Amino acid sequence: MSDKKHGHVHHSKSTRDILNARNILKHAGLESGDKFLDAGCGDGFISFAASEIVKPDGEVYAVDVYPESIKTVEEEIAKLDIKNIKAEVADITEKIPLEDELIDLCVMANVLHGFVENGEVDPVMREITRVVKQGGAFGVVEFKKIEGPPGPPFKVRLAPQDVEDILAQYGWQVTKTAEVGEYHYLTLGIKK
Ligand SMILES: C[S@@+](CC[C@H](N)C(=O)[O-])C[C@H]1O[C@@H](n2cnc3c(N)ncnc32)[C@H](O)[C@@H]1O
């Protein structure tokens, strides 16, 4: 996907083949009844796994700037007759279309390194910090800082320490970094 507004070319390609969404959500502590945000959802494979875990009372919000991704998610929602996922086109460097302190857990998978490269971390972190409730969690999933493929070029990959520093800078308490697959790690922060 080529995105004129954002210098970095984000890949709309899914990592569903190399990442186990349920494993990520288990590490991030998602529970039944939670309100979950998939920030930069791509084809929504994490949202669909989350939908199973949060039901019957929880809600999943899947947002992506790329209309084709949201169309794909909406088609799958319709096909599977899912009632608890809301998918919406949104540029999270500008506004996440959710009220303050709504979300129990936000996961952002394979997206943060692009914002770092584009110098867009600040507006994104402000928005995520706004929509997650106090005591809620933010899980960042990134490719390990090793040579690919698969994944983005080595120079744009983030080390766990880079992610931990970003979370800490915005007032999050980093609780863990764990391996979540052959190529990925998850860093989890709690909103103080
Ligand atoms: C590498 S894909 C990852 C998709 C999915 N999270 C996954 O792990 O398969 C990066 C996603 O971030 C989305 N994205 C990039 N910039 C964004 C922005 N400013 N607001 C919302 N989504 C964005 C892209 O459209 C793309 O779907």
The ligand as a MOL file (V3000), in Angstrom:
LIG
                    3D

  0  0  0     0  0            999 V3000
M  V30 BEGIN CTAB
M  V30 COUNTS 27 29 0 0 0
M  V30 BEGIN ATOM
M  V30 1 C 1.7950 -3.7740 8.6940 0
M  V30 2 S 0.0750 -3.4440 8.7320 0 CHG=1
M  V30 3 C -0.4020 -4.3350 10.2010 0
M  V30 4 C -1.8370 -4.7340 10.1870 0
M  V30 5 C -2.2500 -5.6380 11.3440 0
M  V30 6 N -2.1820 -4.9170 12.6030 0
M  V30 7 C -1.3730 -6.8600 11.3690 0
M  V30 8 O -0.5660 -7.0140 12.2760 0
M  V30 9 O -1.5100 -7.6780 10.4330 0 CHG=-1
M  V30 10 C 0.0040 -1.7440 9.2650 0
M  V30 11 C -1.4140 -1.2200 9.2760 0
M  V30 12 O -1.4260 0.0560 9.8850 0
M  V30 13 C -2.3380 0.8550 9.1590 0
M  V30 14 N -2.0160 2.2750 9.3920 0
M  V30 15 C -0.9190 2.9430 8.9860 0
M  V30 16 N -0.9800 4.2410 9.3290 0
M  V30 17 C -2.1630 4.3970 9.9800 0
M  V30 18 C -2.8210 5.5200 10.5550 0
M  V30 19 N -2.2620 6.7460 10.5260 0
M  V30 20 N -4.0350 5.3400 11.1300 0
M  V30 21 C -4.6140 4.1110 11.1430 0
M  V30 22 N -4.0410 3.0030 10.6060 0
M  V30 23 C -2.8280 3.1510 10.0270 0
M  V30 24 C -2.1130 0.4300 7.7150 0
M  V30 25 O -3.1730 0.8230 6.8470 0
M  V30 26 C -1.9780 -1.0740 7.8700 0
M  V30 27 O -3.2100 -1.7500 7.7860 0
M  V30 END ATOM
M  V30 BEGIN BOND
M  V30 1 1 1 2
M  V30 2 1 2 3
M  V30 3 1 2 10
M  V30 4 1 3 4
M  V30 5 1 4 5
M  V30 6 1 5 6
M  V30 7 1 5 7
M  V30 8 2 7 8
M  V30 9 1 7 9
M  V30 10 1 10 11
M  V30 11 1 11 12
M  V30 12 1 11 26
M  V30 13 1 12 13
M  V30 14 1 13 14
M  V30 15 1 13 24
M  V30 16 1 14 15
M  V30 17 1 14 23
M  V30 18 2 15 16
M  V30 19 1 16 17
M  V30 20 1 17 18
M  V30 21 2 17 23
M  V30 22 1 18 19
M  V30 23 2 18 20
M  V30 24 1 20 21
M  V30 25 2 21 22
M  V30 26 1 22 23
M  V30 27 1 24 25
M  V30 28 1 24 26
M  V30 29 1 26 27
M  V30 END BOND
M  V30 END CTAB
M  END
